[in-house]
Amino acid sequence: MTDQELLERITCDPKVMVGKPVIKGTRLTVDYILNLMAHGSTVDDILEEYHDLKPEDIRACLLFASKSLSSTVFMPLAVESA
């Protein structure tokens, strides 16, 4: 599946979840899926909980986040001192 095909699985509509990016046809936001994964959920865990999702939907969330951050200057939340 190409990047474009994956990204077409994500949509933004002001009438759905206040315009946050969601997996098309759902009310599951990209940030919600990423947060689940950040806290230890696996792709299989998520697919088991949300039966209508496909593995490509999870990959689309990851790609969307990657593309969104690629042109952003990231500032760490805390600066470590030596």
N, CA, C and O atoms as a Maestro MAE file, in Angstrom:
{
 s_m_m2io_version
 :::
 2.0.0
}

f_m_ct {
 s_m_title
 :::
 protein
 m_atom[328] {
  # First column is atom index #
  i_m_mmod_type
  r_m_x_coord
  r_m_y_coord
  r_m_z_coord
  i_m_residue_number
  s_m_chain_name
  s_m_pdb_residue_name
  s_m_pdb_atom_name
  i_m_atomic_number
  :::
  1 25 0.856 -1.179 0.000 1 A "MET " " N  " 7
  2 3 0.000 0.000 0.000 1 A "MET " " CA " 6
  3 2 0.901 1.240 0.000 1 A "MET " " C  " 6
  4 15 1.851 1.322 0.778 1 A "MET " " O  " 8
  5 25 0.601 2.191 -0.866 2 A "THR " " N  " 7
  6 3 1.414 3.403 -0.956 2 A "THR " " CA " 6
  7 2 1.104 4.362 0.182 2 A "THR " " C  " 6
  8 15 0.087 4.232 0.863 2 A "THR " " O  " 8
  9 25 2.004 5.338 0.378 3 A "ASP " " N  " 7
  10 3 1.762 6.374 1.385 3 A "ASP " " CA " 6
  11 2 0.428 7.060 1.137 3 A "ASP " " C  " 6
  12 15 -0.345 7.285 2.069 3 A "ASP " " O  " 8
  13 25 0.162 7.389 -0.113 4 A "GLN " " N  " 7
  14 3 -1.076 8.091 -0.445 4 A "GLN " " CA " 6
  15 2 -2.301 7.258 -0.092 4 A "GLN " " C  " 6
  16 15 -3.278 7.779 0.446 4 A "GLN " " O  " 8
  17 25 -2.248 5.972 -0.393 5 A "GLU " " N  " 7
  18 3 -3.371 5.089 -0.072 5 A "GLU " " CA " 6
  19 2 -3.579 4.987 1.438 5 A "GLU " " C  " 6
  20 15 -4.714 4.960 1.913 5 A "GLU " " O  " 8
  21 25 -2.476 4.929 2.190 6 A "LEU " " N  " 7
  22 3 -2.599 4.903 3.647 6 A "LEU " " CA " 6
  23 2 -3.189 6.208 4.166 6 A "LEU " " C  " 6
  24 15 -4.097 6.200 4.997 6 A "LEU " " O  " 8
  25 25 -2.671 7.326 3.673 7 A "LEU " " N  " 7
  26 3 -3.135 8.626 4.166 7 A "LEU " " CA " 6
  27 2 -4.597 8.895 3.818 7 A "LEU " " C  " 6
  28 15 -5.257 9.680 4.499 7 A "LEU " " O  " 8
  29 25 -5.106 8.259 2.774 8 A "GLU " " N  " 7
  30 3 -6.526 8.407 2.425 8 A "GLU " " CA " 6
  31 2 -7.430 7.746 3.462 8 A "GLU " " C  " 6
  32 15 -8.640 7.970 3.450 8 A "GLU " " O  " 8
  33 25 -6.872 6.943 4.351 9 A "ARG " " N  " 7
  34 3 -7.642 6.305 5.417 9 A "ARG " " CA " 6
  35 2 -7.869 7.263 6.590 9 A "ARG " " C  " 6
  36 15 -8.647 6.966 7.496 9 A "ARG " " O  " 8
  37 25 -7.195 8.401 6.569 10 A "ILE " " N  " 7
  38 3 -7.327 9.416 7.624 10 A "ILE " " CA " 6
  39 2 -8.095 10.599 7.051 10 A "ILE " " C  " 6
  40 15 -7.849 11.020 5.921 10 A "ILE " " O  " 8
  41 25 -9.019 11.130 7.830 11 A "THR " " N  " 7
  42 3 -9.814 12.261 7.372 11 A "THR " " CA " 6
  43 2 -9.973 13.280 8.491 11 A "THR " " C  " 6
  44 15 -9.879 12.945 9.672 11 A "THR " " O  " 8
  45 25 -10.212 14.517 8.106 12 A "CYS " " N  " 7
  46 3 -10.483 15.601 9.058 12 A "CYS " " CA " 6
  47 2 -11.798 16.257 8.635 12 A "CYS " " C  " 6
  48 15 -11.943 16.708 7.499 12 A "CYS " " O  " 8
  49 25 -12.732 16.301 9.546 13 A "ASP " " N  " 7
  50 3 -14.042 16.896 9.287 13 A "ASP " " CA " 6
  51 2 -14.441 17.672 10.529 13 A "ASP " " C  " 6
  52 15 -14.512 17.097 11.616 13 A "ASP " " O  " 8
  53 25 -14.704 18.971 10.391 14 A "PRO " " N  " 7
  54 3 -15.065 19.772 11.558 14 A "PRO " " CA " 6
  55 2 -16.281 19.232 12.319 14 A "PRO " " C  " 6
  56 15 -16.472 19.560 13.490 14 A "PRO " " O  " 8
  57 25 -17.106 18.403 11.658 15 A "LYS " " N  " 7
  58 3 -18.294 17.856 12.302 15 A "LYS " " CA " 6
  59 2 -18.009 16.551 13.058 15 A "LYS " " C  " 6
  60 15 -18.877 16.032 13.760 15 A "LYS " " O  " 8
  61 25 -16.795 16.032 12.907 16 A "VAL " " N  " 7
  62 3 -16.428 14.779 13.572 16 A "VAL " " CA " 6
  63 2 -15.231 15.035 14.480 16 A "VAL " " C  " 6
  64 15 -14.158 15.418 14.014 16 A "VAL " " O  " 8
  65 25 -15.423 14.823 15.768 17 A "MET " " N  " 7
  66 3 -14.363 14.990 16.763 17 A "MET " " CA " 6
  67 2 -13.679 16.367 16.660 17 A "MET " " C  " 6
  68 15 -12.460 16.487 16.788 17 A "MET " " O  " 8
  69 25 -14.484 17.372 16.429 18 A "VAL " " N  " 7
  70 3 -14.038 18.778 16.361 18 A "VAL " " CA " 6
  71 2 -12.921 18.976 15.331 18 A "VAL " " C  " 6
  72 15 -12.057 19.836 15.500 18 A "VAL " " O  " 8
  73 25 -12.949 18.172 14.268 19 A "GLY " " N  " 7
  74 3 -11.988 18.349 13.187 19 A "GLY " " CA " 6
  75 2 -10.657 17.654 13.382 19 A "GLY " " C  " 6
  76 15 -9.767 17.780 12.540 19 A "GLY " " O  " 8
  77 25 -10.500 16.916 14.485 20 A "LYS " " N  " 7
  78 3 -9.249 16.170 14.670 20 A "LYS " " CA " 6
  79 2 -9.139 15.097 13.594 20 A "LYS " " C  " 6
  80 15 -10.158 14.603 13.112 20 A "LYS " " O  " 8
  81 25 -7.917 14.728 13.210 21 A "PRO " " N  " 7
  82 3 -7.764 13.649 12.248 21 A "PRO " " CA " 6
  83 2 -8.260 12.330 12.840 21 A "PRO " " C  " 6
  84 15 -7.875 11.951 13.946 21 A "PRO " " O  " 8
  85 25 -9.110 11.645 12.095 22 A "VAL " " N  " 7
  86 3 -9.681 10.373 12.533 22 A "VAL " " CA " 6
  87 2 -9.499 9.331 11.440 22 A "VAL " " C  " 6
  88 15 -9.265 9.660 10.278 22 A "VAL " " O  " 8
  89 25 -9.611 8.069 11.834 23 A "ILE " " N  " 7
  90 3 -9.641 6.987 10.856 23 A "ILE " " CA " 6
  91 2 -10.994 7.081 10.157 23 A "ILE " " C  " 6
  92 15 -12.043 7.089 10.801 23 A "ILE " " O  " 8
  93 25 -10.951 7.152 8.842 24 A "LYS " " N  " 7
  94 3 -12.162 7.340 8.037 24 A "LYS " " CA " 6
  95 2 -13.248 6.333 8.424 24 A "LYS " " C  " 6
  96 15 -12.992 5.135 8.541 24 A "LYS " " O  " 8
  97 25 -14.462 6.846 8.620 25 A "GLY " " N  " 7
  98 3 -15.597 6.009 8.959 25 A "GLY " " CA " 6
  99 2 -15.718 5.694 10.441 25 A "GLY " " C  " 6
  100 15 -16.588 4.926 10.852 25 A "GLY " " O  " 8
  101 25 -14.833 6.297 11.248 26 A "THR " " N  " 7
  102 3 -14.873 6.069 12.690 26 A "THR " " CA " 6
  103 2 -14.805 7.403 13.422 26 A "THR " " C  " 6
  104 15 -14.694 8.464 12.807 26 A "THR " " O  " 8
  105 25 -14.872 7.329 14.733 27 A "ARG " " N  " 7
  106 3 -14.634 8.494 15.578 27 A "ARG " " CA " 6
  107 2 -13.351 8.271 16.384 27 A "ARG " " C  " 6
  108 15 -13.152 8.881 17.435 27 A "ARG " " O  " 8
  109 25 -12.494 7.397 15.882 28 A "LEU " " N  " 7
  110 3 -11.218 7.107 16.537 28 A "LEU " " CA " 6
  111 2 -10.157 8.055 15.990 28 A "LEU " " C  " 6
  112 15 -9.806 8.008 14.812 28 A "LEU " " O  " 8
  113 25 -9.658 8.913 16.869 29 A "THR " " N  " 7
  114 3 -8.670 9.896 16.435 29 A "THR " " CA " 6
  115 2 -7.290 9.261 16.312 29 A "THR " " C  " 6
  116 15 -6.976 8.265 16.964 29 A "THR " " O  " 8
  117 25 -6.488 9.865 15.462 30 A "VAL " " N  " 7
  118 3 -5.108 9.421 15.295 30 A "VAL " " CA " 6
  119 2 -4.384 9.493 16.633 30 A "VAL " " C  " 6
  120 15 -3.663 8.565 16.999 30 A "VAL " " O  " 8
  121 25 -4.570 10.588 17.363 31 A "ASP " " N  " 7
  122 3 -3.853 10.720 18.637 31 A "ASP " " CA " 6
  123 2 -4.314 9.672 19.654 31 A "ASP " " C  " 6
  124 15 -3.518 9.244 20.489 31 A "ASP " " O  " 8
  125 25 -5.565 9.256 19.603 32 A "TYR " " N  " 7
  126 3 -6.047 8.208 20.509 32 A "TYR " " CA " 6
  127 2 -5.335 6.884 20.224 32 A "TYR " " C  " 6
  128 15 -4.885 6.201 21.144 32 A "TYR " " O  " 8
  129 25 -5.239 6.533 18.949 33 A "ILE " " N  " 7
  130 3 -4.572 5.288 18.567 33 A "ILE " " CA " 6
  131 2 -3.096 5.339 18.952 33 A "ILE " " C  " 6
  132 15 -2.558 4.371 19.490 33 A "ILE " " O  " 8
  133 25 -2.447 6.454 18.681 34 A "LEU " " N  " 7
  134 3 -1.030 6.590 19.042 34 A "LEU " " CA " 6
  135 2 -0.833 6.513 20.544 34 A "LEU " " C  " 6
  136 15 0.140 5.924 21.013 34 A "LEU " " O  " 8
  137 25 -1.745 7.100 21.301 35 A "ASN " " N  " 7
  138 3 -1.661 7.059 22.758 35 A "ASN " " CA " 6
  139 2 -1.820 5.623 23.272 35 A "ASN " " C  " 6
  140 15 -1.125 5.213 24.202 35 A "ASN " " O  " 8
  141 25 -2.730 4.870 22.668 36 A "LEU " " N  " 7
  142 3 -2.868 3.463 23.050 36 A "LEU " " CA " 6
  143 2 -1.542 2.723 22.852 36 A "LEU " " C  " 6
  144 15 -1.100 1.967 23.717 36 A "LEU " " O  " 8
  145 25 -0.927 2.956 21.707 37 A "MET " " N  " 7
  146 3 0.330 2.279 21.413 37 A "MET " " CA " 6
  147 2 1.448 2.757 22.333 37 A "MET " " C  " 6
  148 15 2.285 1.958 22.753 37 A "MET " " O  " 8
  149 25 1.473 4.034 22.646 38 A "ALA " " N  " 7
  150 3 2.496 4.570 23.540 38 A "ALA " " CA " 6
  151 2 2.396 3.972 24.935 38 A "ALA " " C  " 6
  152 15 3.386 3.895 25.664 38 A "ALA " " O  " 8
  153 25 1.206 3.556 25.292 39 A "HIS " " N  " 7
  154 3 0.994 2.972 26.620 39 A "HIS " " CA " 6
  155 2 0.985 1.442 26.590 39 A "HIS " " C  " 6
  156 15 0.519 0.802 27.532 39 A "HIS " " O  " 8
  157 25 1.497 0.864 25.512 40 A "GLY " " N  " 7
  158 3 1.730 -0.568 25.495 40 A "GLY " " CA " 6
  159 2 0.775 -1.426 24.701 40 A "GLY " " C  " 6
  160 15 0.999 -2.630 24.578 40 A "GLY " " O  " 8
  161 25 -0.283 -0.852 24.157 41 A "SER " " N  " 7
  162 3 -1.191 -1.666 23.337 41 A "SER " " CA " 6
  163 2 -0.495 -2.051 22.041 41 A "SER " " C  " 6
  164 15 0.215 -1.247 21.437 41 A "SER " " O  " 8
  165 25 -0.708 -3.268 21.634 42 A "THR " " N  " 7
  166 3 -0.159 -3.724 20.354 42 A "THR " " CA " 6
  167 2 -1.211 -3.510 19.266 42 A "THR " " C  " 6
  168 15 -2.373 -3.219 19.547 42 A "THR " " O  " 8
  169 25 -0.774 -3.662 18.033 43 A "VAL " " N  " 7
  170 3 -1.718 -3.579 16.922 43 A "VAL " " CA " 6
  171 2 -2.812 -4.627 17.113 43 A "VAL " " C  " 6
  172 15 -3.993 -4.342 16.913 43 A "VAL " " O  " 8
  173 25 -2.418 -5.830 17.497 44 A "ASP " " N  " 7
  174 3 -3.406 -6.888 17.716 44 A "ASP " " CA " 6
  175 2 -4.393 -6.528 18.826 44 A "ASP " " C  " 6
  176 15 -5.585 -6.812 18.707 44 A "ASP " " O  " 8
  177 25 -3.909 -5.905 19.907 45 A "ASP " " N  " 7
  178 3 -4.796 -5.469 20.989 45 A "ASP " " CA " 6
  179 2 -5.854 -4.499 20.460 45 A "ASP " " C  " 6
  180 15 -7.040 -4.624 20.767 45 A "ASP " " O  " 8
  181 25 -5.407 -3.543 19.668 46 A "ILE " " N  " 7
  182 3 -6.310 -2.510 19.145 46 A "ILE " " CA " 6
  183 2 -7.318 -3.130 18.181 46 A "ILE " " C  " 6
  184 15 -8.507 -2.814 18.233 46 A "ILE " " O  " 8
  185 25 -6.846 -4.009 17.307 47 A "LEU " " N  " 7
  186 3 -7.742 -4.654 16.345 47 A "LEU " " CA " 6
  187 2 -8.752 -5.558 17.041 47 A "LEU " " C  " 6
  188 15 -9.880 -5.708 16.571 47 A "LEU " " O  " 8
  189 25 -8.356 -6.155 18.148 48 A "GLU " " N  " 7
  190 3 -9.279 -6.995 18.911 48 A "GLU " " CA " 6
  191 2 -10.370 -6.155 19.577 48 A "GLU " " C  " 6
  192 15 -11.520 -6.583 19.677 48 A "GLU " " O  " 8
  193 25 -9.999 -4.973 20.023 49 A "GLU " " N  " 7
  194 3 -10.956 -4.080 20.684 49 A "GLU " " CA " 6
  195 2 -11.886 -3.393 19.679 49 A "GLU " " C  " 6
  196 15 -13.070 -3.203 19.957 49 A "GLU " " O  " 8
  197 25 -11.356 -3.027 18.527 50 A "TYR " " N  " 7
  198 3 -12.116 -2.292 17.507 50 A "TYR " " CA " 6
  199 2 -12.177 -3.153 16.240 50 A "TYR " " C  " 6
  200 15 -11.325 -3.041 15.359 50 A "TYR " " O  " 8
  201 25 -13.183 -4.001 16.168 51 A "HIS " " N  " 7
  202 3 -13.285 -5.036 15.141 51 A "HIS " " CA " 6
  203 2 -13.366 -4.508 13.711 51 A "HIS " " C  " 6
  204 15 -13.020 -5.226 12.773 51 A "HIS " " O  " 8
  205 25 -13.814 -3.273 13.528 52 A "ASP " " N  " 7
  206 3 -13.936 -2.736 12.173 52 A "ASP " " CA " 6
  207 2 -12.618 -2.195 11.625 52 A "ASP " " C  " 6
  208 15 -12.512 -1.918 10.430 52 A "ASP " " O  " 8
  209 25 -11.616 -2.043 12.490 53 A "LEU " " N  " 7
  210 3 -10.322 -1.525 12.036 53 A "LEU " " CA " 6
  211 2 -9.531 -2.601 11.317 53 A "LEU " " C  " 6
  212 15 -9.697 -3.798 11.553 53 A "LEU " " O  " 8
  213 25 -8.670 -2.136 10.437 54 A "LYS " " N  " 7
  214 3 -7.742 -2.995 9.707 54 A "LYS " " CA " 6
  215 2 -6.317 -2.610 10.107 54 A "LYS " " C  " 6
  216 15 -6.090 -1.486 10.557 54 A "LYS " " O  " 8
  217 25 -5.362 -3.513 9.953 55 A "PRO " " N  " 7
  218 3 -3.970 -3.160 10.258 55 A "PRO " " CA " 6
  219 2 -3.509 -1.913 9.506 55 A "PRO " " C  " 6
  220 15 -2.705 -1.133 10.016 55 A "PRO " " O  " 8
  221 25 -4.025 -1.734 8.292 56 A "GLU " " N  " 7
  222 3 -3.658 -0.557 7.504 56 A "GLU " " CA " 6
  223 2 -4.108 0.740 8.174 56 A "GLU " " C  " 6
  224 15 -3.469 1.776 7.992 56 A "GLU " " O  " 8
  225 25 -5.190 0.702 8.942 57 A "ASP " " N  " 7
  226 3 -5.654 1.896 9.648 57 A "ASP " " CA " 6
  227 2 -4.625 2.326 10.699 57 A "ASP " " C  " 6
  228 15 -4.369 3.517 10.872 57 A "ASP " " O  " 8
  229 25 -4.045 1.358 11.391 58 A "ILE " " N  " 7
  230 3 -3.032 1.658 12.399 58 A "ILE " " CA " 6
  231 2 -1.781 2.201 11.714 58 A "ILE " " C  " 6
  232 15 -1.187 3.180 12.166 58 A "ILE " " O  " 8
  233 25 -1.389 1.554 10.619 59 A "ARG " " N  " 7
  234 3 -0.224 2.050 9.861 59 A "ARG " " CA " 6
  235 2 -0.482 3.458 9.347 59 A "ARG " " C  " 6
  236 15 0.429 4.285 9.315 59 A "ARG " " O  " 8
  237 25 -1.712 3.736 8.945 60 A "ALA " " N  " 7
  238 3 -2.058 5.073 8.464 60 A "ALA " " CA " 6
  239 2 -1.887 6.112 9.573 60 A "ALA " " C  " 6
  240 15 -1.420 7.221 9.313 60 A "ALA " " O  " 8
  241 25 -2.258 5.763 10.802 61 A "CYS " " N  " 7
  242 3 -2.077 6.674 11.936 61 A "CYS " " CA " 6
  243 2 -0.599 6.984 12.149 61 A "CYS " " C  " 6
  244 15 -0.219 8.136 12.361 61 A "CYS " " O  " 8
  245 25 0.221 5.951 12.091 62 A "LEU " " N  " 7
  246 3 1.663 6.144 12.276 62 A "LEU " " CA " 6
  247 2 2.250 7.010 11.165 62 A "LEU " " C  " 6
  248 15 3.057 7.902 11.426 62 A "LEU " " O  " 8
  249 25 1.844 6.746 9.935 63 A "LEU " " N  " 7
  250 3 2.345 7.531 8.814 63 A "LEU " " CA " 6
  251 2 1.871 8.975 8.911 63 A "LEU " " C  " 6
  252 15 2.646 9.900 8.666 63 A "LEU " " O  " 8
  253 25 0.610 9.174 9.264 64 A "PHE " " N  " 7
  254 3 0.074 10.532 9.403 64 A "PHE " " CA " 6
  255 2 0.878 11.311 10.440 64 A "PHE " " C  " 6
  256 15 1.242 12.465 10.212 64 A "PHE " " O  " 8
  257 25 1.150 10.682 11.574 65 A "ALA " " N  " 7
  258 3 1.927 11.344 12.629 65 A "ALA " " CA " 6
  259 2 3.336 11.668 12.136 65 A "ALA " " C  " 6
  260 15 3.855 12.756 12.382 65 A "ALA " " O  " 8
  261 25 3.941 10.723 11.447 66 A "SER " " N  " 7
  262 3 5.289 10.932 10.925 66 A "SER " " CA " 6
  263 2 5.327 12.095 9.942 66 A "SER " " C  " 6
  264 15 6.202 12.957 10.024 66 A "SER " " O  " 8
  265 25 4.384 12.117 9.020 67 A "LYS " " N  " 7
  266 3 4.325 13.207 8.036 67 A "LYS " " CA " 6
  267 2 4.024 14.541 8.711 67 A "LYS " " C  " 6
  268 15 4.564 15.574 8.313 67 A "LYS " " O  " 8
  269 25 3.173 14.525 9.724 68 A "SER " " N  " 7
  270 3 2.817 15.760 10.433 68 A "SER " " CA " 6
  271 2 4.004 16.347 11.168 68 A "SER " " C  " 6
  272 15 4.150 17.567 11.250 68 A "SER " " O  " 8
  273 25 4.851 15.484 11.701 69 A "LEU " " N  " 7
  274 3 6.001 15.942 12.477 69 A "LEU " " CA " 6
  275 2 7.231 16.246 11.629 69 A "LEU " " C  " 6
  276 15 8.162 16.894 12.106 69 A "LEU " " O  " 8
  277 25 7.246 15.798 10.404 70 A "SER " " N  " 7
  278 3 8.449 15.944 9.578 70 A "SER " " CA " 6
  279 2 8.817 17.398 9.304 70 A "SER " " C  " 6
  280 15 9.989 17.704 9.084 70 A "SER " " O  " 8
  281 25 7.851 18.284 9.315 71 A "SER " " N  " 7
  282 3 8.156 19.694 9.056 71 A "SER " " CA " 6
  283 2 8.002 20.551 10.309 71 A "SER " " C  " 6
  284 15 7.851 21.770 10.227 71 A "SER " " O  " 8
  285 25 8.043 19.900 11.465 72 A "THR " " N  " 7
  286 3 7.873 20.600 12.731 72 A "THR " " CA " 6
  287 2 9.190 20.627 13.484 72 A "THR " " C  " 6
  288 15 9.916 19.634 13.518 72 A "THR " " O  " 8
  289 25 9.492 21.759 14.084 73 A "VAL " " N  " 7
  290 3 10.656 21.833 14.956 73 A "VAL " " CA " 6
  291 2 10.232 21.278 16.303 73 A "VAL " " C  " 6
  292 15 9.291 21.773 16.925 73 A "VAL " " O  " 8
  293 25 10.930 20.251 16.746 74 A "PHE " " N  " 7
  294 3 10.576 19.605 18.007 74 A "PHE " " CA " 6
  295 2 11.414 20.179 19.131 74 A "PHE " " C  " 6
  296 15 12.640 20.247 19.049 74 A "PHE " " O  " 8
  297 25 10.734 20.582 20.166 75 A "MET " " N  " 7
  298 3 11.413 21.077 21.367 75 A "MET " " CA " 6
  299 2 11.145 20.080 22.478 75 A "MET " " C  " 6
  300 15 9.989 19.819 22.809 75 A "MET " " O  " 8
  301 25 12.199 19.519 23.061 76 A "PRO " " N  " 7
  302 3 11.970 18.552 24.151 76 A "PRO " " CA " 6
  303 2 11.227 19.201 25.314 76 A "PRO " " C  " 6
  304 15 11.343 20.402 25.559 76 A "PRO " " O  " 8
  305 25 10.459 18.370 26.025 77 A "LEU " " N  " 7
  306 3 9.700 18.876 27.170 77 A "LEU " " CA " 6
  307 2 10.618 19.246 28.328 77 A "LEU " " C  " 6
  308 15 10.290 20.123 29.126 77 A "LEU " " O  " 8
  309 25 11.759 18.585 28.421 78 A "ALA " " N  " 7
  310 3 12.732 18.870 29.480 78 A "ALA " " CA " 6
  311 2 14.121 18.811 28.890 78 A "ALA " " C  " 6
  312 15 14.405 17.991 28.018 78 A "ALA " " O  " 8
  313 25 14.971 19.672 29.364 79 A "VAL " " N  " 7
  314 3 16.350 19.700 28.900 79 A "VAL " " CA " 6
  315 2 17.203 18.988 29.953 79 A "VAL " " C  " 6
  316 15 17.173 19.323 31.137 79 A "VAL " " O  " 8
  317 25 17.960 17.998 29.484 80 A "GLU " " N  " 7
  318 3 18.813 17.278 30.410 80 A "GLU " " CA " 6
  319 2 20.135 18.037 30.558 80 A "GLU " " C  " 6
  320 15 20.696 18.538 29.583 80 A "GLU " " O  " 8
  321 25 20.608 18.107 31.786 81 A "SER " " N  " 7
  322 3 21.905 18.748 32.021 81 A "SER " " CA " 6
  323 2 22.949 17.675 32.246 81 A "SER " " C  " 6
  324 15 22.658 16.600 32.771 81 A "SER " " O  " 8
  325 25 24.159 17.979 31.843 82 A "ALA " " N  " 7
  326 3 25.247 16.986 31.949 82 A "ALA " " CA " 6
  327 2 25.737 16.808 33.361 82 A "ALA " " C  " 6
  328 15 26.643 16.012 33.604 82 A "ALA " " O  " 8
  :::
 }
 m_bond[327] {
  # First column is bond index #
  i_m_from
  i_m_to
  i_m_order
  :::
  1 1 2 1
  2 2 3 1
  3 3 4 2
  4 3 5 1
  5 5 6 1
  6 6 7 1
  7 7 8 2
  8 7 9 1
  9 9 10 1
  10 10 11 1
  11 11 12 2
  12 11 13 1
  13 13 14 1
  14 14 15 1
  15 15 16 2
  16 15 17 1
  17 17 18 1
  18 18 19 1
  19 19 20 2
  20 19 21 1
  21 21 22 1
  22 22 23 1
  23 23 24 2
  24 23 25 1
  25 25 26 1
  26 26 27 1
  27 27 28 2
  28 27 29 1
  29 29 30 1
  30 30 31 1
  31 31 32 2
  32 31 33 1
  33 33 34 1
  34 34 35 1
  35 35 36 2
  36 35 37 1
  37 37 38 1
  38 38 39 1
  39 39 40 2
  40 39 41 1
  41 41 42 1
  42 42 43 1
  43 43 44 2
  44 43 45 1
  45 45 46 1
  46 46 47 1
  47 47 48 2
  48 47 49 1
  49 49 50 1
  50 50 51 1
  51 51 52 2
  52 51 53 1
  53 53 54 1
  54 54 55 1
  55 55 56 2
  56 55 57 1
  57 57 58 1
  58 58 59 1
  59 59 60 2
  60 59 61 1
  61 61 62 1
  62 62 63 1
  63 63 64 2
  64 63 65 1
  65 65 66 1
  66 66 67 1
  67 67 68 2
  68 67 69 1
  69 69 70 1
  70 70 71 1
  71 71 72 2
  72 71 73 1
  73 73 74 1
  74 74 75 1
  75 75 76 2
  76 75 77 1
  77 77 78 1
  78 78 79 1
  79 79 80 2
  80 79 81 1
  81 81 82 1
  82 82 83 1
  83 83 84 2
  84 83 85 1
  85 85 86 1
  86 86 87 1
  87 87 88 2
  88 87 89 1
  89 89 90 1
  90 90 91 1
  91 91 92 2
  92 91 93 1
  93 93 94 1
  94 94 95 1
  95 95 96 2
  96 95 97 1
  97 97 98 1
  98 98 99 1
  99 99 100 2
  100 99 101 1
  101 101 102 1
  102 102 103 1
  103 103 104 2
  104 103 105 1
  105 105 106 1
  106 106 107 1
  107 107 108 2
  108 107 109 1
  109 109 110 1
  110 110 111 1
  111 111 112 2
  112 111 113 1
  113 113 114 1
  114 114 115 1
  115 115 116 2
  116 115 117 1
  117 117 118 1
  118 118 119 1
  119 119 120 2
  120 119 121 1
  121 121 122 1
  122 122 123 1
  123 123 124 2
  124 123 125 1
  125 125 126 1
  126 126 127 1
  127 127 128 2
  128 127 129 1
  129 129 130 1
  130 130 131 1
  131 131 132 2
  132 131 133 1
  133 133 134 1
  134 134 135 1
  135 135 136 2
  136 135 137 1
  137 137 138 1
  138 138 139 1
  139 139 140 2
  140 139 141 1
  141 141 142 1
  142 142 143 1
  143 143 144 2
  144 143 145 1
  145 145 146 1
  146 146 147 1
  147 147 148 2
  148 147 149 1
  149 149 150 1
  150 150 151 1
  151 151 152 2
  152 151 153 1
  153 153 154 1
  154 154 155 1
  155 155 156 2
  156 155 157 1
  157 157 158 1
  158 158 159 1
  159 159 160 2
  160 159 161 1
  161 161 162 1
  162 162 163 1
  163 163 164 2
  164 163 165 1
  165 165 166 1
  166 166 167 1
  167 167 168 2
  168 167 169 1
  169 169 170 1
  170 170 171 1
  171 171 172 2
  172 171 173 1
  173 173 174 1
  174 174 175 1
  175 175 176 2
  176 175 177 1
  177 177 178 1
  178 178 179 1
  179 179 180 2
  180 179 181 1
  181 181 182 1
  182 182 183 1
  183 183 184 2
  184 183 185 1
  185 185 186 1
  186 186 187 1
  187 187 188 2
  188 187 189 1
  189 189 190 1
  190 190 191 1
  191 191 192 2
  192 191 193 1
  193 193 194 1
  194 194 195 1
  195 195 196 2
  196 195 197 1
  197 197 198 1
  198 198 199 1
  199 199 200 2
  200 199 201 1
  201 201 202 1
  202 202 203 1
  203 203 204 2
  204 203 205 1
  205 205 206 1
  206 206 207 1
  207 207 208 2
  208 207 209 1
  209 209 210 1
  210 210 211 1
  211 211 212 2
  212 211 213 1
  213 213 214 1
  214 214 215 1
  215 215 216 2
  216 215 217 1
  217 217 218 1
  218 218 219 1
  219 219 220 2
  220 219 221 1
  221 221 222 1
  222 222 223 1
  223 223 224 2
  224 223 225 1
  225 225 226 1
  226 226 227 1
  227 227 228 2
  228 227 229 1
  229 229 230 1
  230 230 231 1
  231 231 232 2
  232 231 233 1
  233 233 234 1
  234 234 235 1
  235 235 236 2
  236 235 237 1
  237 237 238 1
  238 238 239 1
  239 239 240 2
  240 239 241 1
  241 241 242 1
  242 242 243 1
  243 243 244 2
  244 243 245 1
  245 245 246 1
  246 246 247 1
  247 247 248 2
  248 247 249 1
  249 249 250 1
  250 250 251 1
  251 251 252 2
  252 251 253 1
  253 253 254 1
  254 254 255 1
  255 255 256 2
  256 255 257 1
  257 257 258 1
  258 258 259 1
  259 259 260 2
  260 259 261 1
  261 261 262 1
  262 262 263 1
  263 263 264 2
  264 263 265 1
  265 265 266 1
  266 266 267 1
  267 267 268 2
  268 267 269 1
  269 269 270 1
  270 270 271 1
  271 271 272 2
  272 271 273 1
  273 273 274 1
  274 274 275 1
  275 275 276 2
  276 275 277 1
  277 277 278 1
  278 278 279 1
  279 279 280 2
  280 279 281 1
  281 281 282 1
  282 282 283 1
  283 283 284 2
  284 283 285 1
  285 285 286 1
  286 286 287 1
  287 287 288 2
  288 287 289 1
  289 289 290 1
  290 290 291 1
  291 291 292 2
  292 291 293 1
  293 293 294 1
  294 294 295 1
  295 295 296 2
  296 295 297 1
  297 297 298 1
  298 298 299 1
  299 299 300 2
  300 299 301 1
  301 301 302 1
  302 302 303 1
  303 303 304 2
  304 303 305 1
  305 305 306 1
  306 306 307 1
  307 307 308 2
  308 307 309 1
  309 309 310 1
  310 310 311 1
  311 311 312 2
  312 311 313 1
  313 313 314 1
  314 314 315 1
  315 315 316 2
  316 315 317 1
  317 317 318 1
  318 318 319 1
  319 319 320 2
  320 319 321 1
  321 321 322 1
  322 322 323 1
  323 323 324 2
  324 323 325 1
  325 325 326 1
  326 326 327 1
  327 327 328 2
  :::
 }
}
